[in-house]
């Protein structure tokens, strides 16, 4: 699996991209790195791009443990205001639903599962209609 994130501090936005098999251990490791990044800040909106996910690790108890850890020791200082899951495929939708359920009772941010890329971007406050366009525009600024 490939998992990466880009922080756009001027927009109050983090774009997280999953490619291939989504694994819980790597998610935890990358989130821990993100939590230590100097541009990570509380209240940022997170756009999670699941459009390239091909498989999802199905271990709900481990996922729940990770969510509790993210909301607790790692996440409190950088808790996002919103998590928007861009999930245009059936596999991506299943992953988003699983993660969505794992936030139940954790007291985390507002959540949304969106199948349309432009709508997902609009929800996090972007005028761009494609994630690639957002990344290109921010790089040019």
Buried (B, 14 or more C-beta within 10 A) or exposed (E): BEBEBBBBEEBBBBBBBBBEEBBBEBBBEBBEEBBEEEEBBEEBBBBBBBBBBEEBBEBEEBBBBBBBBBBEEBBEEBBBEBBBBBBBBEBBBBBBEBBBEBBEEBEBBEBBBBBEBBEBBBBBEBEBBEBEBBBEEBEEE
